[in-house]
Amino acid sequence: MRRVSVRRQTMTVLTFVFPALFWLTVFFAIPLVTIVVYSFLKKGLYGTLIWQFNLGNYARFLDPLYFKVFGRSLFIAVLATLGCLVIGYPMGAWLATRPSRWQGPLLMLLMIPFWTNFLVRTYAWIVLLAREGFINSTLIGIGLIGEPLGLLYTNTAVIIGLIYSWVTDMILPIYANMVGLDPSLIEAAQDLYANDLKTFTRVILPLTMPGIVAGSILVFIPSMGAYVTSDLLGGGKVDMVGNLIQRQFGSAQDWPFGSAISCVLMAIMVVGTIIYFRTSSGRE
């Protein structure tokens, strides 16, 4: 009877776990292993693969030309993450302090614009940032500038597009963290004669750091590998790692090198995330 009970429990666990394992295996593990294997192969004629072990793809990434693209991607991703934090932290705090009956509708209003197709929203920024677009026309109309600003097809345009695309991924974790904040801790700090700045830096900020870390990771990782935003708003002038990978799998037909760049990018992000979490837990 005991064996039958254990077997039933095992079958029950497998029944619940199998769908998740199947999903992760088919759509995550197998593609990831494929990319890793391809990164150690050689490119043949017309994009074919030569099944010979090769480390040259990783050594090729150290070329100054490609390393410069990586540095630009890192710079833009960091600025986009900081921009999302500057916007997202006050917005998340404001949402968390609204009456509970209003928080749901306000979150819905926040999410509605992002239900529109990503490409449509990116093309809308081309219209806004163009020399004859809404922003330049408005600034000229109110007399702040005399000539149109060259906003489009620059690093600034790409950063603006990334901030707009991922700011909700910063707001929502911070909001979720803020909602669970115990108001009595803030009251205790004020009772101990802490001013607003000290209350924020010593009580609120440390307690909301998990939301900041989660939001920063959710913004930084897709920003680092972005290629649609940089391709459209950068106009081919702002080359990022995502664009480089896309070209290797597309026009260049160099899947091994594209796979190697993808693996390097994933490894750097994983290592950076682990280091950040360990240093953050060490400070606590």
VOPAGU-2260 file (C-alpha; in pm, 1 decimal, decimal comma):
REM VOPAGU-2260
SITE   aa  ch    i         X         Y         Z
SITE  MET   A    0       0,0       0,0       0,0
SITE  ARG   A    1     285,4     234,1      83,9
SITE  ARG   A    2     448,1     172,4    -255,0
SITE  VAL   A    3     119,6     240,8    -431,5
SITE  SER   A    4      79,2     566,3    -236,6
SITE  VAL   A    5     432,9     678,8    -321,2
SITE  ARG   A    6     377,4     588,3    -686,9
SITE  ARG   A    7      55,2     787,6    -695,6
SITE  GLN   A    8     225,1    1086,8    -538,8
SITE  THR   A    9     506,9    1062,3    -792,5
SITE  MET   A   10     259,9    1045,4   -1081,3
SITE  THR   A   11      70,2    1342,6    -941,8
SITE  VAL   A   12     390,0    1548,8    -918,1
SITE  LEU   A   13     493,4    1449,1   -1270,2
SITE  THR   A   14     148,2    1540,7   -1401,2
SITE  PHE   A   15     184,4    1894,1   -1270,9
SITE  VAL   A   16     554,5    1933,2   -1352,1
SITE  PHE   A   17     556,0    1778,4   -1700,8
SITE  PRO   A   18     388,5    2069,6   -1887,9
SITE  ALA   A   19     640,6    2318,3   -1746,9
SITE  LEU   A   20     934,6    2086,5   -1817,0
SITE  PHE   A   21     810,3    2020,1   -2169,1
SITE  TRP   A   22     767,6    2392,2   -2237,0
SITE  LEU   A   23    1112,5    2481,3   -2099,4
SITE  THR   A   24    1279,7    2194,8   -2284,1
SITE  VAL   A   25    1125,2    2261,1   -2625,8
SITE  PHE   A   26    1126,0    2640,7   -2625,0
SITE  PHE   A   27    1429,6    2718,5   -2406,4
SITE  ALA   A   28    1674,6    2433,5   -2348,5
SITE  ILE   A   29    1684,8    2291,5   -2703,2
SITE  PRO   A   30    1725,8    2632,3   -2878,5
SITE  LEU   A   31    1988,7    2736,0   -2622,5
SITE  VAL   A   32    2188,9    2415,6   -2667,0
SITE  THR   A   33    2160,1    2454,1   -3045,5
SITE  ILE   A   34    2302,3    2807,4   -3032,0
SITE  VAL   A   35    2589,2    2692,3   -2808,5
SITE  VAL   A   36    2674,1    2403,7   -3042,7
SITE  TYR   A   37    2658,8    2625,9   -3352,5
SITE  SER   A   38    2897,0    2874,6   -3190,3
SITE  PHE   A   39    3177,2    2614,8   -3205,5
SITE  LEU   A   40    3128,8    2529,5   -3573,8
SITE  LYS   A   41    3266,0    2678,6   -3895,0
SITE  LYS   A   42    3084,4    2862,3   -4171,1
SITE  GLY   A   43    3079,5    2693,9   -4509,0
SITE  LEU   A   44    2986,5    2818,8   -4853,5
SITE  TYR   A   45    2645,6    2984,0   -4893,2
SITE  GLY   A   46    2578,8    2975,9   -4519,6
SITE  THR   A   47    2623,7    2602,5   -4470,6
SITE  LEU   A   48    2770,7    2462,7   -4150,3
SITE  ILE   A   49    3097,0    2272,4   -4128,1
SITE  TRP   A   50    3088,5    2035,6   -3832,6
SITE  GLN   A   51    3442,0    2099,5   -3708,8
SITE  PHE   A   52    3529,4    2229,0   -3365,3
SITE  ASN   A   53    3625,5    2594,8   -3389,9
SITE  LEU   A   54    3707,6    2860,8   -3126,6
SITE  GLY   A   55    3773,0    3127,0   -3385,8
SITE  ASN   A   56    3420,8    3265,8   -3360,4
SITE  TYR   A   57    3482,1    3378,0   -3001,8
SITE  ALA   A   58    3828,0    3515,2   -3081,2
SITE  ARG   A   59    3677,3    3711,7   -3370,4
SITE  PHE   A   60    3441,9    3891,8   -3131,2
SITE  LEU   A   61    3748,0    4055,9   -2968,8
SITE  ASP   A   62    3812,1    4249,9   -3288,2
SITE  PRO   A   63    3801,3    4626,5   -3207,2
SITE  LEU   A   64    3520,7    4676,1   -3461,1
SITE  TYR   A   65    3286,9    4434,3   -3282,8
SITE  PHE   A   66    3405,2    4534,6   -2936,5
SITE  LYS   A   67    3313,0    4894,8   -3016,9
SITE  VAL   A   68    2958,7    4780,4   -3101,3
SITE  PHE   A   69    2939,7    4600,0   -2767,8
SITE  GLY   A   70    3060,4    4910,1   -2581,9
SITE  ARG   A   71    2798,1    5126,2   -2755,0
SITE  SER   A   72    2527,0    4873,6   -2667,7
SITE  LEU   A   73    2635,3    4870,9   -2304,1
SITE  PHE   A   74    2637,0    5251,3   -2289,4
SITE  ILE   A   75    2290,6    5284,5   -2442,2
SITE  ALA   A   76    2144,0    5006,2   -2226,9
SITE  VAL   A   77    2277,7    5165,0   -1906,5
SITE  LEU   A   78    2138,2    5506,8   -1998,3
SITE  ALA   A   79    1802,2    5354,4   -2093,6
SITE  THR   A   80    1789,3    5170,4   -1760,2
SITE  LEU   A   81    1872,3    5487,5   -1566,6
SITE  GLY   A   82    1610,8    5680,1   -1764,8
SITE  CYS   A   83    1346,6    5418,5   -1686,9
SITE  LEU   A   84    1445,1    5430,6   -1319,1
SITE  VAL   A   85    1416,8    5810,2   -1304,2
SITE  ILE   A   86    1068,2    5790,1   -1455,0
SITE  GLY   A   87     955,8    5460,1   -1305,9
SITE  TYR   A   88    1044,1    5509,8    -939,7
SITE  PRO   A   89     830,1    5823,2    -882,4
SITE  MET   A   90     549,9    5673,9   -1093,1
SITE  GLY   A   91     554,9    5345,1    -899,9
SITE  ALA   A   92     556,8    5532,0    -569,1
SITE  TRP   A   93     269,3    5753,7    -681,3
SITE  LEU   A   94      60,4    5455,0    -790,3
SITE  ALA   A   95     128,3    5270,0    -465,1
SITE  THR   A   96       8,5    5565,4    -256,4
SITE  ARG   A   97    -323,4    5605,7    -441,2
SITE  PRO   A   98    -644,9    5475,2    -279,0
SITE  SER   A   99    -680,6    5104,4    -340,3
SITE  ARG   A  100    -998,1    5149,4    -545,2
SITE  TRP   A  101    -805,7    5363,3    -796,2
SITE  GLN   A  102    -491,3    5153,5    -827,5
SITE  GLY   A  103    -646,4    4894,2   -1059,4
SITE  PRO   A  104    -788,6    5147,0   -1309,4
SITE  LEU   A  105    -466,1    5349,8   -1303,0
SITE  LEU   A  106    -258,4    5040,3   -1377,5
SITE  MET   A  107    -495,1    4960,1   -1663,1
SITE  LEU   A  108    -448,5    5309,6   -1806,7
SITE  LEU   A  109     -71,5    5260,7   -1776,4
SITE  MET   A  110     -80,9    4932,8   -1968,6
SITE  ILE   A  111    -328,3    5023,9   -2244,7
SITE  PRO   A  112     -76,9    5212,0   -2467,8
SITE  PHE   A  113     153,0    4910,2   -2460,8
SITE  TRP   A  114    -112,8    4680,8   -2603,8
SITE  THR   A  115     -45,2    4846,8   -2939,3
SITE  ASN   A  116     194,2    4667,5   -3172,7
SITE  PHE   A  117     558,8    4733,1   -3087,2
SITE  LEU   A  118     650,5    4832,5   -3442,7
SITE  VAL   A  119     362,0    5078,9   -3463,1
SITE  ARG   A  120     474,8    5248,0   -3141,8
SITE  THR   A  121     833,0    5264,3   -3267,5
SITE  TYR   A  122     727,1    5415,8   -3599,8
SITE  ALA   A  123     524,1    5672,8   -3404,0
SITE  TRP   A  124     848,6    5796,0   -3247,6
SITE  ILE   A  125     992,7    5845,8   -3596,8
SITE  VAL   A  126     705,9    6086,1   -3663,9
SITE  LEU   A  127     759,4    6263,1   -3330,7
SITE  LEU   A  128    1138,2    6297,3   -3361,4
SITE  ALA   A  129    1164,4    6387,3   -3731,2
SITE  ARG   A  130    1291,2    6731,9   -3833,8
SITE  GLU   A  131     937,3    6829,5   -3931,4
SITE  GLY   A  132     785,2    6620,6   -3653,1
SITE  PHE   A  133     571,1    6717,2   -3357,2
SITE  ILE   A  134     857,3    6787,7   -3114,6
SITE  ASN   A  135    1054,7    7015,7   -3345,1
SITE  SER   A  136     739,8    7189,8   -3467,8
SITE  THR   A  137     628,7    7256,6   -3111,6
SITE  LEU   A  138     967,4    7388,9   -3000,0
SITE  ILE   A  139     990,8    7615,7   -3303,0
SITE  GLY   A  140     632,1    7729,3   -3255,2
SITE  ILE   A  141     688,6    7844,0   -2897,3
SITE  GLY   A  142    1018,8    8008,3   -2989,0
SITE  LEU   A  143    1260,6    7786,4   -2795,2
SITE  ILE   A  144    1462,6    7695,3   -3102,4
SITE  GLY   A  145    1513,5    7858,4   -3441,4
SITE  GLU   A  146    1605,3    7549,4   -3643,4
SITE  PRO   A  147    1490,8    7185,7   -3616,9
SITE  LEU   A  148    1698,0    6965,1   -3389,4
SITE  GLY   A  149    1861,1    6654,2   -3530,6
SITE  LEU   A  150    1691,9    6413,2   -3291,4
SITE  LEU   A  151    1616,8    6124,2   -3522,6
SITE  TYR   A  152    1877,9    5862,0   -3618,3
SITE  THR   A  153    2096,2    5932,5   -3314,2
SITE  ASN   A  154    2187,8    5760,8   -2989,2
SITE  THR   A  155    1940,5    5992,9   -2816,4
SITE  ALA   A  156    1653,7    5870,3   -3034,6
SITE  VAL   A  157    1739,9    5507,0   -2959,4
SITE  ILE   A  158    1759,7    5574,2   -2584,8
SITE  ILE   A  159    1422,2    5753,3   -2592,3
SITE  GLY   A  160    1269,3    5460,7   -2781,4
SITE  LEU   A  161    1409,4    5205,4   -2536,5
SITE  ILE   A  162    1289,1    5404,3   -2235,2
SITE  TYR   A  163     940,7    5426,6   -2382,2
SITE  SER   A  164     939,9    5055,9   -2469,8
SITE  TRP   A  165    1050,0    4921,1   -2131,1
SITE  VAL   A  166     947,4    5181,9   -1872,0
SITE  THR   A  167     648,6    4971,8   -1763,1
SITE  ASP   A  168     887,9    4687,0   -1678,3
SITE  MET   A  169    1048,8    4926,2   -1430,7
SITE  ILE   A  170     726,1    5072,7   -1291,0
SITE  LEU   A  171     546,3    4746,1   -1214,0
SITE  PRO   A  172     815,2    4579,9    -992,1
SITE  ILE   A  173     867,9    4905,4    -802,6
SITE  TYR   A  174     491,9    4948,7    -759,5
SITE  ALA   A  175     455,7    4590,2    -633,2
SITE  ASN   A  176     737,2    4649,6    -384,9
SITE  MET   A  177     594,4    4983,8    -272,9
SITE  VAL   A  178     247,4    4840,3    -210,9
SITE  GLY   A  179     390,3    4594,0      41,1
SITE  LEU   A  180     583,8    4863,4     227,6
SITE  ASP   A  181     483,4    4887,2     594,8
SITE  PRO   A  182     375,8    5249,1     667,6
SITE  SER   A  183     461,8    5204,9    1035,9
SITE  LEU   A  184     833,7    5193,4     946,1
SITE  ILE   A  185     810,4    5537,3     787,6
SITE  GLU   A  186     617,3    5667,2    1087,4
SITE  ALA   A  187     883,3    5523,5    1321,0
SITE  ALA   A  188    1159,0    5702,1    1128,1
SITE  GLN   A  189     968,9    6029,6    1150,8
SITE  ASP   A  190     910,3    5976,4    1523,2
SITE  LEU   A  191    1288,1    5947,1    1558,4
SITE  TYR   A  192    1321,2    6295,5    1401,4
SITE  ALA   A  193    1442,2    6176,0    1062,2
SITE  ASN   A  194    1373,1    6432,3     791,4
SITE  ASP   A  195    1225,1    6339,7     454,3
SITE  LEU   A  196    1564,5    6283,8     291,8
SITE  LYS   A  197    1691,1    6050,9     566,4
SITE  THR   A  198    1360,1    5866,6     574,7
SITE  PHE   A  199    1388,5    5803,7     203,6
SITE  THR   A  200    1758,0    5707,0     194,6
SITE  ARG   A  201    1762,1    5493,2     510,8
SITE  VAL   A  202    1414,8    5338,1     512,9
SITE  ILE   A  203    1224,8    5360,9     185,7
SITE  LEU   A  204    1512,0    5314,5     -60,7
SITE  PRO   A  205    1664,6    5003,0     104,1
SITE  LEU   A  206    1322,0    4840,5     140,7
SITE  THR   A  207    1234,0    4906,6    -223,6
SITE  MET   A  208    1574,4    4797,0    -356,5
SITE  PRO   A  209    1442,4    4451,5    -464,8
SITE  GLY   A  210    1191,4    4624,6    -690,9
SITE  ILE   A  211    1463,3    4851,2    -831,6
SITE  VAL   A  212    1691,8    4554,4    -898,7
SITE  ALA   A  213    1414,3    4352,1   -1062,0
SITE  GLY   A  214    1305,4    4646,5   -1277,6
SITE  SER   A  215    1663,5    4728,3   -1377,2
SITE  ILE   A  216    1725,6    4371,1   -1490,7
SITE  LEU   A  217    1397,7    4360,1   -1684,2
SITE  VAL   A  218    1495,1    4681,1   -1864,2
SITE  PHE   A  219    1870,2    4630,4   -1910,9
SITE  ILE   A  220    1860,7    4282,0   -2062,9
SITE  PRO   A  221    1618,8    4357,2   -2351,9
SITE  SER   A  222    1780,7    4697,3   -2404,7
SITE  MET   A  223    2122,2    4537,8   -2441,1
SITE  GLY   A  224    1999,4    4299,5   -2708,8
SITE  ALA   A  225    1759,3    4538,6   -2883,8
SITE  TYR   A  226    1775,9    4563,7   -3261,3
SITE  VAL   A  227    1433,1    4681,6   -3385,5
SITE  THR   A  228    1446,8    5011,2   -3194,2
SITE  SER   A  229    1807,6    5082,2   -3287,7
SITE  ASP   A  230    1742,2    4985,8   -3650,3
SITE  LEU   A  231    1436,8    5211,9   -3692,1
SITE  LEU   A  232    1521,6    5506,8   -3466,5
SITE  GLY   A  233    1894,2    5478,5   -3533,1
SITE  GLY   A  234    1847,7    5460,6   -3908,7
SITE  GLY   A  235    2138,4    5219,1   -3948,1
SITE  LYS   A  236    2375,8    5468,8   -3784,1
SITE  VAL   A  237    2345,9    5332,7   -3429,6
SITE  ASP   A  238    2475,4    4977,3   -3445,2
SITE  MET   A  239    2409,4    4758,7   -3139,8
SITE  VAL   A  240    2483,1    4397,0   -3056,8
SITE  GLY   A  241    2131,5    4294,2   -3153,7
SITE  ASN   A  242    2177,4    4440,9   -3501,6
SITE  LEU   A  243    2511,7    4264,6   -3534,0
SITE  ILE   A  244    2356,5    3928,7   -3440,6
SITE  GLN   A  245    2062,9    3985,8   -3675,6
SITE  ARG   A  246    2297,0    4052,0   -3968,9
SITE  GLN   A  247    2499,6    3737,8   -3899,5
SITE  PHE   A  248    2189,5    3520,5   -3906,4
SITE  GLY   A  249    2043,4    3718,4   -4199,0
SITE  SER   A  250    2243,3    3876,8   -4477,7
SITE  ALA   A  251    2587,4    3746,4   -4373,3
SITE  GLN   A  252    2461,7    3386,9   -4331,6
SITE  ASP   A  253    2728,4    3333,4   -4065,3
SITE  TRP   A  254    2533,8    3139,0   -3806,1
SITE  PRO   A  255    2840,2    3020,5   -3606,6
SITE  PHE   A  256    2964,6    3376,6   -3549,0
SITE  GLY   A  257    2613,0    3500,5   -3472,1
SITE  SER   A  258    2572,1    3216,2   -3222,9
SITE  ALA   A  259    2906,2    3300,4   -3060,4
SITE  ILE   A  260    2804,8    3666,5   -3015,4
SITE  SER   A  261    2473,1    3552,8   -2866,0
SITE  CYS   A  262    2651,5    3322,6   -2620,1
SITE  VAL   A  263    2893,6    3595,6   -2514,7
SITE  LEU   A  264    2605,4    3836,9   -2462,9
SITE  MET   A  265    2409,1    3584,1   -2256,0
SITE  ALA   A  266    2714,4    3493,5   -2047,1
SITE  ILE   A  267    2796,2    3856,3   -1967,7
SITE  MET   A  268    2437,6    3925,6   -1865,3
SITE  VAL   A  269    2418,2    3616,5   -1644,3
SITE  VAL   A  270    2751,0    3691,4   -1473,4
SITE  GLY   A  271    2658,9    4056,4   -1422,8
SITE  THR   A  272    2322,5    3961,8   -1274,0
SITE  ILE   A  273    2479,5    3710,6   -1034,4
SITE  ILE   A  274    2742,4    3960,7    -919,1
SITE  TYR   A  275    2479,8    4230,6    -868,2
SITE  PHE   A  276    2256,9    4003,5    -661,4
SITE  ARG   A  277    2549,0    3884,0    -447,9
SITE  THR   A  278    2673,1    4234,7    -377,0
SITE  SER   A  279    2319,2    4349,0    -299,4
SITE  SER   A  280    2263,7    4063,0     -53,4
SITE  GLY   A  281    2605,5    4130,8      98,1
SITE  ARG   A  282    2507,0    4491,6     174,7
SITE  GLU   A  283    2194,3    4369,4     351,0
